[in-house]
């Protein structure tokens, strides 16, 4: 069908379409390089939580907290001690959850399993869950990442 009056010619439409494809192609090449130079995320050095949030935590149960944009997990052991982990799988950074009835951490993405101490026991995870260090300070609980030597 031919239009008598048109806002745009066929030639200019095809030029814009070709230019858009070219721009998308160049962007797909440049974007990964940009992400390597400027990483999108920097994890925090420390997070503080009020101890009152953890006062009602039962043994063999967990509390989730924000570790930057990733989840963190605080687990209360049977002896009353607290342990903190980064709550993402070491395989592909999927979120893990704690199953108290099995006393294990589970990653649903590829069925990775960790024991209650965060040690990888089956599935594709290559390393244990990353441990975070807990320091009580007054009425706050400071959670810090490990220092790199």
N, C-alpha and C positions, 0 to 999 in steps of 0.2 A: 504494500500500500504506500503510495507516495503522498506526502503532505505538501500542500501548497506553500504554507508558511511554517518555518521551523526555527526554533531558538538556537539550534546548534546543528552544524553540518555533520555529515557522516565522517568526513576526514578529521574534523576536530574531536569528535567523539572517540574515534579509534586512536587518535594521538593521546588523548587523556587516558584511555584504557591501557594502552601500551606503557605510558609513563607510570601509571599506578602499579602495574605488574613489575616494572623495573625497580620502583621504589620499594616495593615489598621484598623483592629479591635482595637488594642491597641491605635493607634493614635486617633480614634474616642472617646475613653474613656478619654485620657489624654488631648486632645486639649481644651475641655470646662473648665477643671480645670485650665489649663494654662491661659486662658482668664480671669478667675475670679481673679487670683493672679496678673496678669499684664494687666490692662485694655488697650485696643487699642487706646483710644481717651481721651484726656484731653482738655476741652474747654478753650478758652482764658479768661483771666481776663478782658481784654479791647481791643477794636479795634478802630482805629482812621480813619476817613474819611475826605477828604478835603471839606470844606463848599462850594467850587465852584461846586462840583458834585451835590449838592442839591439846587443850586440857581434857576434852571429851573423847579423844581418840582412843579407841579400844586396842588391845593387843591383837596382832595379826590383821590389822586394817591399815588403810592408806589414806592420805590426804593429798590432793593435787594442788599445785600452785603454779603460777606463771614464772617461767625462767626465760625472760625475754619474750620471744614469740613461740617458744616451745614449751611443752608441759614439763613440770618437775613433779616428782613423787616423793613424799615422806612416808616411810613405813615404820610402824611401831612394832618392835619385836616382842616375843613372849616375856623377855626379861625386863621390858620397859624401856630399852634403849631405842633411839631413833636413828634411822638410816635414810639418806636422801640419794635419789638417782635422777638422772636426766631421763624423762619419760618417753624417749624415742628409741626405736629399734636401731641397732648398729648396722643393719643390713641396708635399708633404704630410708631411714628416718621416719618410718610410720609410727604412730602413737601406740604405746603399749598400755595394757591394763592389767591390774592385779586381780587374780582370782583367789579369794581367801580360802574357799573350800578345797582348792588344789594346792594352795600355798605356792603358786607360781605366777610369773608374769607372762603375758601372752601377747604376741603381735599377730593380728588377724590378717595382715596383708599377705604374708607368705607362710603363715603358721609357724612362726618362730617362738620358741619357749625358753624362758629363763627361770632358774630356781628362785627361791625367796631371797637369796643373797645377790641376785642380779647376774649370776653366772649362766652363760648360754649352754643349754643342755640338748636342744634339738632344733632342727630347721636350718635355714640359711644364715642366721646371724653369725658373723665371724668373730665377734668379740663380746665380752660381758657388757652389761649396761654401764654407762659412765657414772661413776660415783661422784657425788658432791659432798662437801665437807660441812658439818654442822657445828656451830659455835654458839652456845647460849651467852647472851650479853644483856643483863638486866631483865627487863620484861619482853625482850625481843629475841628471836632465834635467827641468827645470821647464817645464811647458806652461801657458801663460796665454792667457786670452781677450783680445781687443783692447780697449783702453781707449776708452771713449766720450767724445767731446769735449763 
